[in-house]
């Protein structure tokens, strides 16, 4: 099996052009999806047109699998359920009220919608919910509205690290205190702590993967990656590797690289990759993989949910900024 690798520069139109080229000129048998749900959504129109299977390791918005596509395979748990661990911990600790901020884009809106639905199930009252435009840098106005609402929990639903860093800094500047501050996913990135230092302490995040999880091959992958690149792998690297694992296993089971045969093999495949559980329904939608929750403690990501995988206990409640 040979790889053809292209760089779309995280540009939707470039990605569409490159996938068209890969299929029609390079004559590839199958493709691995690009980064982000919006770009995967655009590219999926190309792969469906050409009836080429695409494993999507970086797309988590449920709406992509509600369009009747046949050849799009989801790898990671839906973004809508990634806040579950943080909100479950909030409910367990007796917290009552939630505020949600989200970037006004596909993934931000999906994550906010999921957080609000999960909070309702867990008995948390929504006291504030607001979207902000893409490219916002000054969050003081919206954060002052949050402060007035006095929520126990604030969920920041964005996949732009700059936003999450700016919101946390400006919360400190405004002395906005909550008992739990969390994000559906991206606060778990190492860069979040590197940029904020101790201001990142106590913050929670959903996470698709952690290096210490007991998934088959996980430790070997982390070791090999660190030897190759002299740094720890990020979740995007793990997702892509897991996608390749699945493609190889599907080809082995199908004895073919025909898209329909690969799809049939994946529909019946229930397995564990370095990322965790994999199983899909008839739509190609992920039903096996589950997000976990971490908290930043002493500069480290500590798994605090679910109990079966926890490497430490939550440090609760978050102390006021003035006491840190």
Secondary structure, DSSP 8 states (H G I E B T S, - for coil): --------TT-HHHHHHHHHHHHHTS--S-EE--SSHHHHHHHHHHHHHTT--EEETT---GGGGSS--SSEEE-S--GGGTTHHHHHHHHHTT--EEEEEEESSHHHHHHHHHHHHHHHHTT-EEEEEEEE-TT----HHHHHHHHHHT-SEEEEE-S-HHHHHHHHHHHHHTT---SEEEESSGGGSHHHHHHHGGGGTT-EEEES--TTS--TTHHHHHHHHHHHHSS---HHHHHHHHHHHHHHHHHHHHTS--HHHHHHHHHT--EEETTEEE-B-TTS-B-S---EEEEEETTEEEEEESGGG-SS----S---GGG-
